[in-house]
């Protein structure tokens, strides 16, 4: 087994373990019952952690992934702010360029902030041109 395939295998095993824990959390909402089943599952993983035969390792992993698929909860638990959660992307954070469209009277209410912001924009343009060169004027999208 090469170093990269060993790393890929390790990631798959860790992913299977974490997904299995999350699946148990979905099935057992009482913490002490979940911990009991999590301990049993961890023991099952630990029984095979020193296996050396690549064919058996691959079979164990495939069997574990198939078992997870077959026992997955019908309504998996999702964290509220994670993709699929009830609050995912609920609060839209406006992009920075929105501030460029503020009316001058609005900007006048925060003079120090907008003065510093304009300075930072100039510094960023200077850094960009130093890093990547000046923008080509042949670009039709250049304003």
Helices and strands as residue ranges (DSSP letters): H 3-27, H 31-47, H 54-70, G 96-101, H 104-107, G 108-110, H 111-132
